[in-house]
Amino acid sequence: MPLKDLIDEILKEKNRSLSWLASEMGKTFDGLKRSLVRESIKYADLKRMAEILEISPRSFFPDVTETPQHVVAEEYVPYSNLRNELVSYQELVKMLKSQVQDKERIIELLTRSK
């Protein structure tokens, strides 16, 4: 059974919509639908979807009787986006402090010349 149909069936049983699921996952409706239709979805997203729907991730694979040994979960790096933003903002602060020092030096030189 295609993943999209399987998810639709689970959502119907739980009286929920695909747009609700997308919202709960922090995804757009179109993005989630496209991933399900193409059956191209990250393992972390499948795990999150299972948590939201309160089901086992194994439910998404009804035809699989044994878990393959080569399936590995993606590494989840919490707050990685925030760390990257922090570094960017720290660089911005350094640049702004440098500009303030330059402006103060210019003001100092201008006041001396008067």
N, C-alpha and C positions, 0 to 999 in steps of 0.2 A: 504494500500500500504506500503510495507517495506520502512524503512527510507532511505536505500541506493538508492532505485529506485526513491524516492521522491527527494533526493538531486541531483541525476543524471539528473532528468528532469529539475529542477531549473537551474542547471549549463548549461544544453543544451540551455535553453531559453536565458541565459545571455552570451552564447558563451564563457564559461569558462570551465576549466578542473578540475578534482578532485585534481590533483597535484598542481594546482594554489591555490585552496582553502586550501589545507594542508599547503602550504608555507605561505599563508596569516595568517593562524591561529598559525603558529609556531609549527606545528606538522609534523611528517613524513607521507609520502603518505601511507605507510603500516599501521601505527598506526591509522590514520584517517579512512582508508578503513575498518580495522578490527572492529573499534568501530561502524561504520555504519552498517556493515553486521550483527554484533552480536546484534545491537540495544542496545548497552551498552555505553552510552555517557553521560558525565556530563552535568548538566543543564547549567553551566557557558559556556561550549563549544558550546552548542546549541545557547545560547544568542550571543556569539561571532560570530558564523557562520551566524546568522541572520543579525547582524550588517554588516558583510563583504558583504553578498549577498544583503543587503538593502531590507530585507523583515521582516515581523513580525514573531517572534518565533512561533506564533500560526499556521503559515503555515506548520510547521512540523507535526502538529496534525490535519489533515483534518477531521478525524472521530469524533473528540471531539467537542461537541457543547457547553459544559459548562466547565469552569475551575474548577477542583476539589479544595476543600478547603485545602487539606492536602499537596499540592505541595508547597515546600518552596525553595527559591533560596539558593545556597551555599554562604556562607560568603566569600567575596573576600578580601584577605589581601594583599594590594599592597606592593610590595617590600619585602615580607616576606623572600624570599631567600637571598636578599641582607642584611637584618638584621642579619640572621643567619651567613652569611659569615663575616660580620663585627665583630660579637662576637668572631668567630674563629680567625680572624686576630688580634683582640685585645689581646687574650690569647697568640697567637704566639709572638706578640711584647713584652709582659711581660716576656715570657720565654727567648727570645733573649736578652733582657736587663739584665736579671739575669745572663745569660751566659757571657755577656760582662763584668759585674761587677766581676764575678769569675775570668775571664782571667786577668783583670786589677789587681786584688788582687795577683794573681800568679806572674805576671810580677813585681809587687812591692816587693814581698817577694824575688824573684830571684835577683833583683837589689840590695837589702839590703845585701844579703849574699856575694856579690863580694867585 
